[in-house]
Amino acid sequence: VEVLHVLAHEMCHAATPGAGHKGPFGKLARSIGLEGKLTATTPSTELIERLNAIAYQLGEFPSAAFDSFEKPKQTTRLRL
């Protein structure tokens, strides 16, 4: 549901290009059930219920183990 809520926020941006967090974006976000500051929206109770239904239809969120993005520490120093 958290992923779907963020996706809904971002889809509002896609549907209102150039609006930022103002005007048309705000109207659309409020109309679908996003609440709070427009820069950090939260889902309303009604939107959570709708997103739960969607999440149930989608099934378990596919994920895999993430590899570390840290580079291995250099063990030797190359001298030219």
N, C-alpha and C positions, 0 to 999 in steps of 0.2 A: 504494500500500500504506500509505503514511503517513496518508493521509486515511481509509482504511478502519480503520486501527488506532485513530485518534482517535474515529471514529464508533462503533466497538465499545465503547470506554470510555464514551462518552456514552449509548449504548443501555443499558448496564448501569445508569447513573443513572436512565434513564427506566423501567426494569423494577423498580427498587427505590426508589420515591419516599420521600424523607425520610431515607434511610439515610446520606446523605453519602458518606464514603469508609470506612465501617465496616460491620460485621456482614454483612447480606445482600449488600450491594454487593461486599464483598471476596470472599465465597464465589463469587458469580457471575463476577466478573472473573477469579478464579483458575481457575474451571472452564472458561472459554473460552480460556485461554492468555495472559492478561495477567500480566506479572511486574513485580517491583520495588515501589517505594513506591506505595501506592494513589492518592496524589495526583499521581503522574507515572509512569504505567505504561508499560511497553514490551512489545512482542509477543514471545512465545516463538518458538523456531524452528518449532515445529509450526503456530503461528498464522500466522506469516509465509508458510508454504507454503500454508495454506488461503486467506489473503488474496490471495496471488499468483494462485491459481486463479480467485478471484472477480474480481480486476482484469482478468485475461485475458478472461473472459466479458463483462465490462462494456465493454471496449474503451478507447480513449484517453480521458483525462479532458478533458471539454469546457471550454474556457476562452476568454476574450476578453481583449483588452488592457484594462488598468485605467486609468481616468482618474485624474489626480492629484486628491487631495482638498484640496489647498492652494488657498486663495482667491487670486485675482490681486492683486498689490500695487496699492494705490490710487495713481493717478497725479495726481489733483487733489484739492483740498480744497474742499468746499462750505461757503461762509460764509453764514450766515443774517442 
